[in-house]
Amino acid sequence: MGIASGGTAEPVAFQAEWSINFTTPKIDVTAFGDPNKVTVAGLPEATGAFSGFYDESTAQTYTAAVDGVARKFYLYTNTTTNTQYFFGTINPDVSFSSSVSGATTVSSNWEAASTIAKVG
């Protein structure tokens, strides 16, 4: 994820989980006389999340969540190759959590700020 607006994307350290969702809303266009419910597809959306352990050495995710500027985003589905990934810009949120019996964690939910495309 981009550390600063317009900057290069850097890995978000200590991540343990991620998800990416491509959903298309269905708009009801059922008319009188239709034999069943009829829908058309709306504009697709891309959302996702990532989470892991809090890295005190960087404010990367926090800064991206609070300054209101979209960030470059690369999601590599396989850490041993860089030939397939998702790319675009995102608007992330961030949450921190901690307990006496575990490590401090950070999680981020995001929504697309541009087209999120699969590369490779």
Backbone as a ProteinNet text record, in pm:
[ID]
protein_1_A
[PRIMARY]
MGIASGGTAEPVAFQAEWSINFTTPKIDVTAFGDPNKVTVAGLPEATGAFSGFYDESTAQTYTAAVDGVARKFYLYTNTTTNTQYFFGTINPDVSFSSSVSGATTVSSNWEAASTIAKVG
[TERTIARY]
85.1	0	90.2	46.7	124.7	137.5	259.2	283.6	232	254.7	209.3	134.5	53	-21.7	74.3	50.4	134.5	267.1	297.8	424.2	420.6	532.2	539.7	474.4	425.1	364	473.3	455	548.3	470.1	533.6	462.4	413.9	294.6	244.6	295.3	377.4	446.7	352.3	390.9	328.4	181.3	143.2	4.5	-17.8	-134.7	-164.5	-290.1	-373.8	-497.2	-531.5	-600	-652.3	-776.6	-858.8	-974.1	-997.9	-1055.7	-1095.4	-1230.1	-1321.5	-1457.8	-1498	-1550.4	-1606.9	-1755.6	-1839.2	-1982.8	-2053.6	-2164.2	-2245.2	-2385.7	-2433.5	-2570.4	-2670.6	-2779.1	-2885.1	-3002.7	-3048.5	-3155.8	-3284.5	-3385.8	-3513.4	-3585.4	-3615	-3689.9	-3812.1	-3862.8	-3978.9	-4100.1	-4169.9	-4288.8	-4412.7	-4528.6	-4652.2	-4651.5	-4691.6	-4699	-4572.9	-4462.9	-4341.3	-4367.4	-4318.7	-4343.2	-4257.1	-4156.1	-4070	-4001.8	-3931.8	-3857.1	-3749.5	-3728.7	-3629.7	-3536.5	-3405.8	-3308.1	-3211.6	-3147.1	-3035.6	-2917.3	-2799.3	-2679	-2648.2	-2613.7	-2567.8	-2417	-2356.2	-2210.8	-2141.1	-2039.7	-1969.1	-1887.6	-1865.2	-1779.7	-1669.8	-1561.1	-1450.1	-1423.2	-1419.1	-1389.7	-1299.3	-1244.9	-1162.5	-1114.9	-1026.9	-972.8	-836.5	-755.2	-631.9	-606	-538.1	-511.4	-385.1	-330.6	-208.7	-167.7	-39.9	13.8	64.2	40.8	74.8	225.6	269.3	410.2	429.9	493.6	512.1	608.6	683.9	784.6	727.1	598.6	540	396	356.1	217.3	146.9	197.9	151.4	-0.1	-56.5	-199.4	-280.8	-236.1	-306.7	-312.6	-199.6	-194.9	-286.8	-283.6	-368.9	-516.8	-551.8	-692.4	-744	-658.6	-708.9	-688.1	-605.1	-582	-676.1	-760	-860.8	-808.7	-686.3	-627.8	-617	-663	-655	-509.3	-485.4	-350.2	-339.2	-221	-192.1	-197.7	-249.7	-272.1	-236.4	-150.9	-117.3	-147.1	-219	-245.1	-188.3	-77.2	-14.3	-75	-135.9	-203	-105.5	16.5	119.4	249.8	306.8	426.9	553.8	546.6	666.5	678.6	579	585.2	518.6	565	504.3	440.2	401	343.7	192.2	126.2	-19	-53.7	-135.3	-174.5	-295.9	-357.1	-463.6	-403.1	-445	-389.7	-500.1	-486.1	-574.2	-542.5	-635.9	-621.8	-738.6	-711.9	-812.5	-823.8	-937.5	-960.3	-973.1	-869.7	-873.5	-923.9	-976.1	-1003.6	-903.5	-888.1	-795.2	-852.9	-824.9	-863.5	-747.4	-729.1	-625.8	-695.4	-638.1	-696.4	-585	-606.7	-506.9	-574.5	-508.8	-558	-438	-462.7	-352.7	-301.9	-380.1	-339.4	-298.6	-274	-237.5	-160.5	-113.8	-39.9	-136.2	-86.1	-165	-180.7	-304	-331.2	-381.7	-368.7	-419.1	-499.9	-612.1	-692.9	-741.2	-762.3	-805.2	-912.8	-1023.7	-1124.7	-1106.5	-1127	-1107.2	-1214.7	-1228.9	-1315.7	-1233.7	-1268.5	-1195.8	-1212.2	-1102.4	-1105.2	-1084.4	-1054.7	-1039.1	-1071.3	-1053.6	-1070.9	-968.6	-1013.5	-922.8	-914.7	-799	-782.4	-691.6	-721.3	-634.6	-529	-404.3	-292	-229.3	-201.4	-135.3	-226.6
-116.4	0	123.3	225.7	347.7	413.6	449.4	515.8	658.4	727.9	866.1	880.7	982.8	1009.1	1023.3	948.6	954.4	882.6	832.7	764	620	554.7	415	327.8	215.3	120.9	41.5	20.9	-56.8	-168.9	-282.7	-390.5	-345.2	-391.3	-370.5	-488.8	-461.9	-567.3	-649	-772.1	-861.8	-890.9	-898.3	-929.8	-1080.8	-1121.4	-1263	-1307.9	-1214.7	-1249.7	-1139.2	-1177.6	-1079.5	-1134.9	-1046	-1085.9	-977.8	-1018.5	-924.1	-971.3	-877.7	-910.7	-827.9	-894.3	-826.8	-860.8	-763.5	-787.2	-690.7	-737.1	-656	-648.5	-528.9	-519.1	-558.2	-615.8	-655.4	-560.2	-500.9	-403	-470.5	-463.9	-527.4	-449.9	-516.2	-456.2	-542.4	-612.7	-698.2	-612.3	-654.4	-582.3	-670.8	-607.8	-684.9	-784.3	-906.6	-1009.1	-1092.5	-1050.8	-1132.7	-1262.9	-1376	-1503.5	-1523.2	-1441.3	-1447.6	-1313	-1298.2	-1175.4	-1159.3	-1036.5	-1006.5	-898.4	-916.2	-816.8	-784.4	-668.5	-631.8	-600.2	-615.8	-590.3	-441.1	-393.6	-256.7	-250.2	-143.1	-129.1	-215.9	-290.3	-374.5	-289.8	-346.2	-279.5	-374.9	-318.3	-397.5	-350.3	-445.3	-417.5	-527.5	-506.6	-611	-573.8	-658	-637.4	-704.2	-656	-725.4	-702.4	-796.7	-784.1	-859.4	-822.7	-887	-827.3	-826.4	-780.5	-637.4	-557	-415.4	-394.9	-310.7	-276.6	-133.2	-117.3	15.6	103.7	46.4	124.6	205.6	187.9	263.2	301.8	416.9	462.5	451.6	366.2	354.3	336.8	236.8	211.2	319.3	363.3	470	597.4	639.7	762.1	751.2	637.3	617.5	624	580.6	579.2	716.7	801.6	927.5	1050.7	1042.3	1164.4	1181.8	1080.5	1094.9	1089.8	1044.1	1036.8	890.1	859.3	722.1	678.4	550.2	495	387.6	379.4	268.1	139.2	34.8	-91.2	-206.8	-294.2	-417.6	-532.8	-632.5	-751.1	-871	-921.9	-1041	-1163.5	-1250.3	-1367.8	-1479.2	-1469.1	-1569.4	-1495.4	-1517.9	-1443.5	-1493.7	-1603.7	-1656.1	-1609.5	-1539.5	-1488.7	-1351.5	-1269.2	-1137.1	-1118.3	-1228.1	-1220	-1207.5	-1237.6	-1223.5	-1143.8	-1042.3	-958.8	-875.3	-812.5	-715.3	-577.3	-480.1	-345.2	-241.3	-131.8	-16.8	80.7	169	257.9	232.2	246.7	216.2	328.8	331.6	416.3	322.1	314.6	220	282	195.9	226.5	145.6	176.7	99	82.7	-33.4	-62	-130.1	-98.2	-161.2	-234.3	-346.9	-424	-489.9	-500.8	-564	-625.6	-725	-786.3	-830.9	-864	-908.9	-1046.3	-1120.3	-1256.2	-1270.3	-1158.7	-1169.4	-1048.8	-1060.5	-951.9	-842.5	-721.2	-612	-636.3	-622.9	-648.1	-521.3	-519.7	-410.9	-473.9	-411.1	-459.2	-339.9	-365.3	-259.3	-313.6	-242	-266.1	-157	-190.3	-89.3	-98.4	12	19.6	76.9	37.6	82.8	232.5	298.2	439.5	452.2	339	331.7	187.9	156	16.8	-69.8	-181.2	-281.5	-391.2	-408.2	-500.3	-615.7	-733.6	-849.8	-844.1	-854.5	-850.6	-988.8	-1040.2	-1169.3	-1286.6
0	0	0	-68.6	-74.7	61.1	95.1	223.1	219.6	112.1	99	-32	-39.4	-161.6	-279.1	-384.5	-503	-488.3	-369.5	-346.3	-394.9	-381	-420.7	-314.1	-356.5	-263.1	-193.1	-63.9	18.2	85.6	112.3	181.4	319	355.5	490.9	571.6	671.7	746	834	858.7	956.7	930.6	803.5	771	778.1	826.4	844.6	769.9	728.2	656.9	557.9	452.1	358.8	291.8	237.9	157.1	52.9	-57	-161.2	-214.2	-233	-272.2	-393.9	-493.6	-609.7	-611.9	-582.2	-577.7	-671.5	-725	-814.2	-758.3	-727.8	-676.9	-785.7	-743.2	-835.6	-815.9	-924.3	-919.7	-967.3	-885.1	-915.8	-1025.9	-1138.3	-1248.5	-1282.7	-1182.8	-1203.4	-1240.5	-1344	-1390.3	-1376	-1376.1	-1374.1	-1489.7	-1462.9	-1566.2	-1580.2	-1519.6	-1524.1	-1447.6	-1499.7	-1431.8	-1306.7	-1287.4	-1169.5	-1151.4	-1042.1	-1015.9	-1122.8	-1169.2	-1272.4	-1219.6	-1239.9	-1196.3	-1308.9	-1296.6	-1383	-1291.7	-1344.7	-1265.8	-1261.8	-1142.7	-1125.9	-1146.9	-1104.2	-1116	-1011.7	-1051.9	-955	-857.8	-740.4	-642.9	-598.9	-552.3	-499.2	-357.3	-265.2	-125.5	-73.2	41.8	100.6	238.6	288.2	421.9	431.1	521.7	556.8	704.2	765.7	908.6	944.5	1057	1105	1237.6	1260.3	1387.7	1373.8	1475.4	1473.3	1468.7	1375.1	1358.7	1407.2	1522.4	1580.8	1502.1	1409.7	1338.4	1222.7	1189.7	1080.3	1111.9	1064.6	1077.4	942.7	855.9	718.3	707.1	772.8	760.1	829.3	945.6	1017.8	933.4	879.8	799.8	678.8	611.8	494.5	530.2	650.7	691.2	731.8	784.8	841.3	754.1	649.7	572.6	453.5	424.6	320.6	178.3	159.8	26	-15.9	-135.7	-186.3	-199.4	-178.2	-183.7	-290.4	-354	-444.1	-364	-427.1	-358.5	-450.7	-403	-473.5	-378.7	-424.6	-343.9	-418.1	-368.1	-425.2	-358.3	-437.5	-382.1	-349.4	-398.9	-373.9	-343.8	-227.4	-188.5	-256.1	-329	-395.4	-540.2	-592.1	-728.8	-734.6	-824.3	-838.5	-975.6	-1039.7	-1173.8	-1173.9	-1063.4	-1054.2	-928.8	-947.3	-834.5	-872.8	-774.3	-795.7	-772.4	-853.2	-841.4	-858	-787.1	-800.2	-689.6	-662.1	-547.3	-453.9	-323.5	-222.2	-121.1	-53.7	63	182.3	266.3	377.9	508.3	594.2	734.2	815.2	943.1	1025.5	1165.4	1224.7	1363.5	1432.6	1559.3	1641	1754.7	1795.4	1904.2	1984.2	2115.4	2200.1	2321.2	2379.7	2502.4	2585.4	2710	2795.7	2755.4	2679.3	2643.1	2496.8	2428	2287.5	2238.7	2115.5	2052.4	2007.1	1995.3	1939.8	1790.5	1742.6	1601.2	1533.7	1403.4	1320.9	1208.7	1176.9	1065.3	984.3	857.8	767.8	674.7	666.5	563.9	460.8	334.5	231.5	124	51.7	-65.1	-179.8	-299.6	-417.6	-438	-474	-513	-663.7	-729.4	-873.3	-912.4	-1037.4	-1080.1	-1010.5	-955.2	-901.3	-1006.6	-1066.3	-1178.2	-1140.8	-1194.7	-1178.7	-1288.2	-1249	-1342.1	-1346	-1465.9	-1479.5	-1482.3
[MASK]
++++++++++++++++++++++++++++++++++++++++++++++++++++++++++++++++++++++++++++++++++++++++++++++++++++++++++++++++++++++++

